[in-house]
């Protein structure tokens, strides 16, 4: 048996997820080939071609599509094209849209089967059914010989995830080796009830969290090092950090590999765990804060607080882990005051990056069901958070306000929050005072903050030089910027850190002291000056800086430990 799997990439995928592989499809491919023994080809326009050669389409017995709702129109166009080319085999759909909007797919005459939830087990049973072998169909809609739909129910999900073969990343040729990076998952299932994504996720993966063993996760990472020479990876599932014991055990083993990695996370991780994650190579956490208004968090059923989110980002900043903060604007009933709270939150907490999207009701979610009469019906292409169009009738009149706050709350890497760019530009600040909604247009914002954006472009280029190993070039670029922008603390802070970590503590002290001329009460900078003094053996100066660090931040753990070590040395 020969099978074609198709990932229906759209412009959004090409722009934002060019190198992110569809892990669900790769797991299914590995199971079909390694356990069932069928041959699988994957088609993905990001990396090869969108479809098999239609002149030879009947070489395949089954063509399978995975699709999110925003991809489904494109996926159906491709599927229709296959059927019209004379394909006589089965066309089947799985993935998020199929799982929560099966009625939509059942109305398509060329679709033969629709899979609900994870399909590594259920798809194999379907193949057995097609070949007339003993089978027990589960969680699948099948169109019978009379063209009528029959649903085969089932509640069983894969209990032991360790039994699954590793995703078939080799189907993407040399891509993993070229980028030296993989994305992976370690758990399935989510116990939380956020109403903008549940119960859809429970339909996909069940109500309970199933977790791979640490040894199995490590085996996949080590296999990727051996096969693709990776130096970084990301963990994409929502509940990886849910179990502290597993996280700490994995971190202990990862320390030996010296890889950089990132993961999704809630904000309920303590400092000890974050420090262990940092020490094992974790560089970034993607956290769904969603709103700076407690009222909106409660409406979303987030089971979280603004205070907890704020404390989490603060600790991440202190221990040295970057935070990618996901926010949403435009929840039904959200007011300007709520949006102001969100803007104040990101301004207060200073995440590394802030990505703001518009609240979108996805099919099958509690939000979709509870506000169904309020939803503005559009095509499936618009069922996406990055689409900035009115989503709810009750919020349509606030669309300019929503877009305005989406822009002001956003923040790119190595850049100030957009509201700060506006405030630092006299002309942009003037427009914000008298014509604020003009800033809801991205082009207008870019034009009014052109000088600030050009500065950050140069700043990022300097940091990119350092990150790619060209330290001398990066330092020269930063020193040039320092001449033109002497009061920019991000320049001084990065100069100090690069000098400190490349063996030039004297220059580090010089840069950090210029930083303190602007922000004299920054405890982290006093601590870094102390580290530089220790490196050159000036113990008394180091001690004075540590005392100042503790005065400004009494619970600064590294400073307290360092001062104790110095006192012990004196004794």
Buried (B, 14 or more C-beta within 10 A) or exposed (E): BEBBBBBBBBEBBEEEEEBBBBBBBBBBBBBBBEBBEBEBBBBBBBBEEBBBEEEEBEEBBBBBBBBBBBBBBBBBEBBBBBBEBEBEBBBBBBBBBBBBBBEBBBEBEBBBBBBBBBBBBBBBBBBBBBEEEEBEBBBBBBBEEEEEBEBBEBEEBBEEBEEBBBBBBBBBEEBBBEBBBBBBBBBBBBEBBBBBBBBBBBBBBBBEBBBBBBEBBBBBBEBBBEBBEBBBBBBBBBBBBBBBEBBBBBBEBBEEBEBBBBBBBBBBBEBEBBBBBBBBBBBBBBBBBBBBBBBBBEBBBBEBEBEEBBBBBBBBBBBEBBBBBBBBBBBBEBEEEBBBBBBBBBBEBBBBBBBBBBBBBBBBBBBBEEBEEBBBEEEBBBBBBEBBEBBBBBBEEBBBBBBBBBBBBBBBEBBBBBBBBBBBBEEBBEBBEEEBEBBBBEEBBEBBBEEBBEBBEBBBBBBBBBEEEBBEBBBEBBBEBBEEBEEBBBBBBBBBBBBBEBEBBEBBBBBBEBBBEEEEEBBBBBBBBBBBBBBEEBEEBBBBBBBBBBEBBEEBEBBBEBBEEBEEEEE
